[in-house]
Amino acid sequence: FRRVLFRSCEYTNSYLEFFPRISIILNVEEDHMDFFHDLAEIRDSFRRFASLLPEDGTLIINGMIDRYSELTSGLSCEIITFGDTDAFDYYPSDITYDENGRAAYTLHRSERILTSGSSLSPTEDVKLGVVGKHNIFNSLAAFALADRLSITPVTVTSALEAFNGTDRRFEEKGSLGDIKIIDDYAHHPTEISATLQAAHQYPHHEIWCVFQPHTYTRTKAFLPEFSKALSTADHVILADIYAARETDTLGISSADIVDGLTALGTDACYIPDFDGIEAYLLEHVNSGDLIITMGAGNICAVGDHLLGK
């Protein structure tokens, strides 16, 4: 039979049209609030998604999701968990980071997995080719899937070390002298926090985050969270909100995020147009600094233009 791997999204419940045999749920959080009413409705959607699995199917789920058992109780399929402690089927220990922020760790498998799996060892030494603590947990999910498909551990460890990322996920765009430019698709507060945490483990003097909020509804729904997440950067520049499918501004502006950042003591400014942002960066960024363009819109054009692409 043919195996097809795909990434799905809960927006408009479109993923409920698929009928997988193995599913991975990485996180369940408030998002797409222009479609969902609240977190309870989102959780119900994920429960319905998990329920699509057949009796001989497998659900691989992040056990650190708040009350994850509410999403899995009563399901007839196999349930495999991953997380940060030995309470889960897959978990890491002895986490370290190299000079470029790439993680290495020891993978642990639970006795339950070892009993059900064939020729699996309790531990594996893992090195990642991508940065960020969040990718440790993504790799645990990948291991769980690979084990379920009888892919050899050495194949998985080799692939994880060789994989150096995808477009718009902490993507190294290039350098202006010794100023590195990174681009990232993060547009939700949790994603922003994860990306900036990864940036702090990456070589830099100061971090400049150029953020383009994505949609007015998301910006309004998470206004304080955006300011808090972005405040871990040394300097933040806000571009205009990328409207995407929306026409109603809801009275929200990127300037509102700047106000929140200023209240938190973070250096921040609002520059609506990309030309102005580029000019500001060229005037203020210093040797050894790190520039991260961030957002789900077209903000990557800033870094591309600075690099002459």
NORSULPE-V675906 format. One record per helix or strand of 2 or more residues. SS is the DSSP state (helix for helix, strand for strand). FROM is the first residue (numbers start at 1). TO is the last residue. Records with the same first field share a line. If there is no record, write none. Layout:
# NORSULPE-V675906
SS: FROM-TO / FROM-TO
This chain:
# NORSULPE-V675906
helix: 11-17 / 39-50 / 69-72 / 111-116 / 134-148 / 153-162 / 189-200 / 216-221 / 223-230 / 254-263 / 274-284 / 300-306
strand: 22-25 / 58-62 / 78-83 / 90-97 / 102-109 / 123-131 / 171-176 / 179-184 / 207-211 / 235-238 / 267-270 / 290-294
